[in-house]
Amino acid sequence: MTPGTVLVADDDAAIRTVVTQALTRAGYDVRAASNAASLWRWVSEGQGDVVLTDVVLPDESGFDLLSRIRAKRPRLPVIVMSARNTIMTAITASERGAYDYLPKPFDLNALVATVGQALEDSRKVDQPVRPRQVAEDTEALPIVGRSTAMQDIYRVVARMTQTDLTVMIQGESGTGKELVARALHDFSRRKAAPFVAMNMAAIPRELIESELFGHEKGAFTGAVSRYLGRFEQAHGGTLFLDEIGDMPMEAQTRLLRVLQEGEYTSVGGVRPIKTDVRIIAATHRDLHQLIGQGMFREDLFFRLNVVPIRLPPLRERTDDIPDLVNHFLRQNEKQGLPFKTFSAGAIDALRRARWPGNIRELENFVSRLCAVHVSDEISAAAIEQEFAIQQSPANDKVPGSYNSLSEFVENHLVQYFAGFQPNLPPDGLYHRIIQQIEVPLINATLASTGGNQIKAANLLGINRNTLRTRIKELGLSVIKTPGSSH
């Protein structure tokens, strides 16, 4: 007796053959078709215990067929296959009610195991069928890549959009942690409510509790009115706590209490405030190491690390570089930069590079090439030339008497730590150093673009409105050369 019947639909004869052979060897009875009509007829007749279908069929979208199958036989598990390996494919499959999503090319052993698990789950009579809601926004998300590592992430993200589980995103700086957090929000039931982000590393430690939980008027010097914290701002939506590893211990204790009790009090307040937010945390640091050093609460880690997602650095997914470059080129064109193409040699050069700044560094590199190179096609020679400019010792200079940024920071700190003096620097060191670097950095970038603020913003990797605001706030003079414009 066979363990069950699998209905397969794929217009590729080779895939039908390979899948049929693998499932038959595993003991299943297999019926395979090249179109949706045949598959739907079998399903309508009550045949099949598991369905395995491609997304692109000659007579109907696999997703539309999936919706009809769910309506007619809601307990029949449907596994979706697709060569369109994007995060939207995974999310749409999950929203339409697919049991699982398998990107092509797939591992046959994994496919057989998935079919077996689907069959086992479908026979659990008391297993609830989760309701699904189809997202109205079907535009592609800015999470790009078809590598195996990214496909695993897409599948987890697709499943987590259907829940309120707390997610911990770990990855090096520049790997796209906030993009994943936004995807989890934008395709969840909370998508109509706010998405509020807070970067722990960018806020002075003494202000973190006030920023998180808000404060009452008169709670401390300078608190001239009541302030709504991030928890209240994100009510009903998602609170993204970036660089959670930089959160002070006292704030960690308060956050743990909120996660346990679902309420908190503002700084200086006495009235408990109920909270309804989904928490997504992110860090580039090793939290296990911080726990061992007594710098991060282990109980808070377990509360936050319900569903871990690790984002691979770019060096582990270089096969995604062509897709990433094309994505950035389209973005640049929308922002007013001339459209460029990259030669095959240029792409190879990019794939050989190190990219310590990961995707963010690649994005800025592509924008810079589009802004400064005249040719419509970026060649391998242009890539190597740009690398040489970046690696030049002169490129590491900072204004003043310091030869490098690291020397500047070290000299800034030496007054506090030389001779092991007990006087530690006051809090806010990050912001003080950034302020001292920001003026020469913006001035140098504007000078290199002839005063063109659009090009300067792209080179810096910031929004041009942000650049204009900073120019005004810092009182900088913009000298434009002939032919340049805003």
N, C-alpha and C positions, 0 to 999 in steps of 0.2 A: 504493500500500500504506500502510495506516495505521500510525502508530508504536506502536500498542497499543490494548487495550480497557480502558476504565475502567468499573467497576461502581459505581453511585451509589445510596445508600439514604437517603431523607429523606422524612418524612411531610408536608413543606410543598411543595405543588405549585409555588409560585413559585420556591423555591430550586432544585428539581429542574430547572425550565425554564431558569433563568439559568445554572446550572452546566453543564447539557447543551449549551447554546448556546456557552458560552465554550470548553469542551473540544472540541466539534465544530469550531469555527473554528480551533482549534490543531491539528487533524488527527487527533484521537483518535476511535475508535469508542466510543460511550457507550451503556450500558444502564442505565436508571434505574428504581427501584422505590420504593414508599411504605412497605415493611415489611421486616422482617428475614427472613421466610420465603422471599421471592423471592430476596433476595440470597444466602441460604445455599444455595438450590437451585443457583444459577449457580456459586457457589464449589465446591460438591460435585461438579458436573459438569466441573470443571476450566476453567471459563470465566474470563476476566478476567486482566489483567496488573497492575492496581492497583485497590484498593478505596477508596472515599470514602464514609464513613458517619456519620450523625448519632448522637449518644449516646442520645437519647430517641426510640425507635421505638414504634409502637403495640403490637407483639406481643412485643418482647424488648429488653432493654437493649443498646445498642450495645457496651458493655464486655463483656457476657457473650458476645455474638456474636464480638467480637474474640478472646476466649480460644479459642473453638471454631475460628475460622479459623486461628489460630496453630498449633493442634494438628494440623489437617488439612493445611494448606498453609503450613508455616513460612516459606517464602521469598516468599510473596505479601505485598507491602507494603500496609498498611492505614493510611489517613489518617483521623483522627477529627475531626469537626466538632461544636461545641457552643455553645449560647447560655448555658450555665451556666459562665460564665467565671471560675472560681475556681482557685486554685492546686491544690486537690485534684483538679480535673478534669484538669489538665495532668499531675500526678504519677501519677494512676491510668492515664491513657492510656499514659504511658511504661512503667509497671510491667507493664501487660497486653501490652506489645510493639508498640504503635502506632509506625508509621514517623514520624509527626508529628501535632501537634495544632493545629487551626486554630480560633480563637475566632470566633464570629459577632458582628457582621457581619465578613466577611473581604474582602480585596482580591482581585478575580478574577485579576489578573495574578500575584499571589503564589500563588494556588491552582494556576494552570496551571503555574507554575514548580516548585512542590513536587511535583506529579504527574510532571512530566518528570524531576526528580531522583530520585524514588522508582523510576521505571521504569528509569532508567539504573543505579542501585545494585542493583536486583534482578537485573540481567543480568550482574553481576560474579560469576562462578561461585565464585571463591575468597574472596568476602566472607563472613566468619563471621557467624553469627546469634547475637547476644548473649542469654544466658539472662536471664530476668526473674524476680523474686520479687515477689509481690503483698503489699503492706503489710497487716498485720493491723489497724492502727489507721486507721480511715477517718473519724475525726472531722475536721471542718474545722480548718485551721490558722489562727492569728490573723494571717494576712497577707491583707488585704482590699483589693479594688479590681477594677474591670472596665475601666479605662482601657487604651488601647493600650500605653502605657508599661509597665503592670503585666503585661499579657499576654505581652510579650516576656520579662519577667523570669521569669514562671511557666514558660515553655517552657525557658529555660536551666536553671532550678532542677530541673525535672523530669528533664532529661537528666543533670544532674550528680549526682543521687541514685544513679545507676547506676554511678558511677565513684569513684575515690579521688583524682581530680585536685585539685591545690591551687587554691583559689578566693580571689580578692581582691575584697572588697565595698567599694565606694566610695560615699559619700553624706554629706550634711550630718548634723549631730547631730539625732537624733529621727526619722530616716527609716525605722528598723526594721532596722538591719544585723544585730543579734543574732537577730531573728526569722527572717531568711533563713538565717543560719548554723544555727540550730536545725532549720529545715526540712530543710536539706541533710543534717544528722545523723539526724534522726528517721525519715527515709524512706530511709536508706542501709543497706547490709549491716552497718554498725557500730552500728546503733541500740540493740542490747542492751548495748553498752559505754558508758563514761562520755562525757558531753559536758562539757568543762572550759573555762571562759572565763577570760581574764585581760586586764584593762584596763591597758595600759601607762601611761596618763595618771594612773591612780589609785594607783600604787605608787611609792614613793621610788626614784629612779634607782639608788641604791647597793644596793637589794634585788632588783632585777629578775632578775639572773642567778641568785640563790639561789632566787627564786620559780619561775623557769622550770626550772632543772636540779636543784634541791635542794642540800642541803649536808650535809657530814659533821659529826659531833660534834667540837667544838673547831676547826672551820674558821675561826672568827672569834669575837671577843668576843660572848658571848650565845648562841652555838651550843651549847646544853647537850645536845642529842640530834640524831640524824640526822633530816633533814627531806626528805620526798618532794616533789620539784618537780612542776610542772604536767605535764611530759612523762610522768613516771611515773604520776601520777594519771589521765591520759587514755589510758593504754596500751590499745591495741586499739580506741580510740574516736576522738573528734575533739577537737582542741585549737583553740579559737577565740582568736586573738590580736587583741584589739580595740585600736584607736588605735595601730596598728603604727608610724605616723609619729613617735610619741613615744618609740620605743625608742632607748636610748643606742647609740652607735656600737660600743662594745666588746661589747655584748650582740648587736648585729646580726651581728658577726663570728662569734660562737659559734653563733648560730642558722643562719647560712649553712653552717657546717661540719656541723651536724646534718642539714640538708636534703641535703647532698652525700653524707655518709658513712653516715647512718642510725644514728649512735651519738653519745654524748657522755659527759662525765665530770661528776659533781656538783662543786660548789664544795668544794675541799679533798680531793677524791677522786682516785684514780689508776686505778680499774678502769673500763674502758669499759662503758657501759650501752646495750644495743640498744633502739631505739625503734620502735614500730609505731603511729603516729598519723596521722590525716588532718589537715592544716593548713588552716584557713580564717582569713584575715586580713581586717581591716577598718580603714578610716581615713576621716576627714572632711577630711584635708589633701591638698594637691596634692603627691604624691610626686615628680613630675617636677621641681617647683620645689625640693623638698628635696634631690634628687640634684644639681641645678645649684649649690646652696649648699654642697654637701659634707656634708650632714647625714643623708643616707640612701644606703646602698650600692646602686649600680646593679645589681650582680650579684645581690644579694638580692632586689631588685625583680623581676627577671626570673624568679627562682625562685618567687616568691609570686604573680606576676601571670599564672599559666598560663591561668586562666579568669577574666576580669574581669566583674564585675556592677556596674552603676551603678544606684543607687537614686535615683529622681527626687525632688526636694523636693516638698512638698505643693502649692506654687504651680503646679507643672507637671502636677498631676493632680487639679484641683479637682472634676472629674466624679466622683471617688471619695468625696467628702465625705459624701453621703447614706448610702452603704454603711458608711463608717467610723463615722458617728454611730450608726447602728442597732447596729453591733457593740459599741460602747462602752456603749450603753444596756443591752444584754443583759448585758454584763459587770458593770455597776453593780448591776443587779437581783440577780445572783448574790451580790454582796458585801453585800447588805442595804440598798442605797439604794432609794428609791421609784422605780417605773418611770415614765418620762416619755415624752412624744412631742414632736417638734419640728414646728412649723407650716412650711408651704412658705416663708413669708417668713423664718422663722428660718434655714432651710437656705440660702436665697439670701444672707442676711447672712453666714453662715459662709463661703460660697464667695467672697464679695467680700473677706474679710479677708486679711491678709498671711501669718500663721503662720510667723514666722521660726524658731520651735521645731519646726516640721513636725508630724508625726503625734503625737509625745509631747505637744506643747503643746495640740493639739486634744483629745486624750484627757483631759488634766487639766482643760481648759476645760469639756468636757461633764460630767465628774464634779462639778466645782464647781457647775454649774448644777443638777444633780440634787440636790445636797446642800443648797443654800441657797434654791432657789425653791419656793414652796408649790404653785403651780399645776401641774396634771397635764400641761398643754401649755406648752412653752417657746415664747414668741412672739418675733417680730422685735424688739419693744420691749425684751424682757428681754435679748436678745443685745446690743443697742446699749447698754443700761444697764450690763451687765457690762464691755463694752469701755471705756466711759467711766470706770468705777471703776479698771480696770487702768491706763489711761493717765493717771490723775490724778497730778500731781506728788507728792502725799502718799503714793501707793502705792510710790514709789521710795525712800522714806526708810529709813534704817537707824538703829538706836539710837545715841545718842552725839551728837557734834558734827558728824557728816558728813551732807550733804544727799542723797547718792546712793551707790549701791554703787560706782560707778566712782571717785568721790571718795575713798571709804574705801580702795579698793585702791591708788590713786595715793599717798595719804598714808602708807600702810603701806610703800610702796617708796621714798618720797622720801629717807628717811634713808640709803639705800644709793647712790642714783644722783644726788642733787643735787650739782652742781659736779663731776660726773664723778669722784667719789671711787672709788678702786680696790677698796673693800671691797664685794664682792658678797654678796647674801643667802645664808645657808646653804641647802642642799638641803631640800626639804620645804615650800616656800612655799605650795603648793597646799593642803596639809593644815592648815597654820597659819591661813590665811585662812578656810578652811571651818569650822574649830573656832570662830573668833571670830564667824562669822556664824550658825552653827547654833543657838546658844542663843536669841538674840533672834528668829530665824525661827520656831523651834518654839513659843516662848512666845507670839508674836503670833498664830500660827495657832490654837493652843489657845484663846486669848482670843476669837478671832473665832467659834469654834464652841461657846463656852460650856463648854469642857472636854471636848467630845465627841471622843474619840480616833479613832473610826472616820471621822467627817467630816474631822477634821484630817489623817488619813493620806491620804484621798482628795484633799484640797486640795493636799497636798504631793506627791502622786503616788508615795507609797511604801507598802510593805506595813505594815499596822497593827501586826504583831508587831515589825517593825523600829522603828516609832515608839515602842512601849512599851519596847523595849530601850534606845533612846537616851534616853528620859525617865529611866529608871532609872540609866543610866550617867552622865548629866550631872547627876543629882540635882535634877531640876526638880520644882516643885510644880504639881500640876494642880488648879485650882479649878473646880469644876463649878457651873453655874448651874442653877436648878430646871428640870426637864424634860429636861435633857441626860443622856446615859448613855454608857457605854463602847461 
